[in-house]
Amino acid sequence: QVQLVESGGGLVQAGGSLRLSCAASASIFSFNSMGWYRQAPGKQRELVATITRLGGTNYADSVKGRFTISRDSAKNTVYLQMNSLKPDDTAVYFCGAARYGTDYWGQGTEVTVSS
């Protein structure tokens, strides 16, 4: 059973930075892609950033230029560096991974950006 464990969330002032981590119980190269998603109160879960097995990245327009997804294969960990945070970034952030038609999710980590 694959497990994804997020960490790094917290409370930060607008303009600040946070780095989220997602530790996988399997090799990150066993997944077709991994990514970060977020769900704000009363809203649907939305894509934030993804990275494919080959290293290609994709970002939501709302975070381009502010967020960076990266990975460390030795640690089986995917990161999300979040800079210039805005109150609209407040949400629960989930790590997701896809492998041959099966999706895996972490439990989420909460990010709150105060104005």
C-alpha positions in Angstrom: 0.0 0.0 0.0 1.4 3.3 -1.1 1.6 6.1 1.5 2.1 9.8 1.0 2.9 11.9 4.0 2.8 15.7 3.7 4.4 18.1 6.1 5.4 21.8 6.2 2.1 23.5 6.4 1.4 26.3 8.9 0.5 29.9 9.4 2.4 32.6 7.5 1.9 36.3 6.8 1.1 37.5 3.3 4.4 37.8 1.3 6.0 35.0 3.2 7.2 31.5 2.2 6.7 27.9 3.1 8.0 24.6 1.8 5.8 21.6 1.7 7.2 18.1 1.6 5.6 14.9 0.5 7.4 11.7 1.5 6.4 8.6 -0.5 6.6 5.0 0.7 7.6 3.9 -2.8 10.1 5.2 -5.3 8.9 8.4 -6.8 9.9 7.1 -10.2 7.3 4.3 -9.9 4.6 7.0 -10.4 3.6 8.4 -13.8 3.3 11.8 -12.0 3.2 13.4 -8.6 1.7 16.7 -7.7 0.2 19.1 -5.2 -3.4 20.0 -5.0 -5.3 22.3 -2.7 -8.8 22.7 -1.4 -10.0 25.9 0.2 -13.1 26.0 2.4 -16.2 25.7 0.3 -14.3 25.1 -2.9 -13.4 22.1 -5.0 -9.9 20.5 -4.9 -7.7 22.1 -7.6 -4.4 21.4 -9.2 -1.5 23.5 -8.0 1.6 21.8 -9.6 2.6 18.5 -11.0 5.9 16.8 -12.0 6.1 13.8 -14.3 8.4 10.8 -14.1 10.6 12.5 -16.8 10.7 15.8 -14.8 8.2 17.8 -16.8 6.3 20.3 -14.6 3.0 22.0 -14.8 1.5 24.8 -12.7 -1.8 26.5 -12.2 -1.9 30.0 -13.6 -2.5 31.4 -10.1 0.8 30.1 -8.8 3.1 30.5 -11.8 6.2 32.4 -10.9 5.6 32.0 -7.1 5.5 28.2 -6.5 8.1 25.7 -7.6 7.7 21.9 -7.5 10.8 19.8 -7.2 11.9 16.3 -6.0 14.6 14.4 -4.3 14.7 10.8 -5.6 17.1 9.7 -2.9 14.6 10.7 -0.3 11.5 9.7 -2.3 10.2 13.2 -1.6 8.5 15.9 -3.6 8.5 19.5 -2.5 6.5 22.6 -3.1 8.3 25.8 -2.5 5.8 28.6 -2.1 6.9 32.2 -2.2 5.0 35.5 -2.2 2.1 33.8 -0.5 -1.3 35.5 -0.6 -4.4 35.0 1.5 -6.0 33.3 -1.5 -3.4 30.5 -1.1 -5.1 29.5 2.1 -6.2 25.9 1.8 -5.5 22.3 2.7 -2.7 21.1 0.4 -2.7 17.5 -0.7 0.0 15.4 -2.3 -1.2 13.2 -5.0 0.5 10.5 -7.1 -0.7 8.6 -10.2 0.4 5.2 -11.2 -1.2 3.3 -14.2 -4.8 4.3 -13.5 -4.6 4.4 -9.7 -4.5 7.6 -7.7 -3.0 7.9 -4.3 -3.5 10.8 -1.8 -1.9 12.0 1.3 -3.9 13.3 4.3 -3.2 16.9 3.6 -1.4 19.8 5.4 -3.0 23.1 6.2 -1.7 26.4 4.9 -3.1 29.6 6.3 -1.9 33.0 4.9 -2.9 36.0 7.0 -3.3 39.4 5.5 
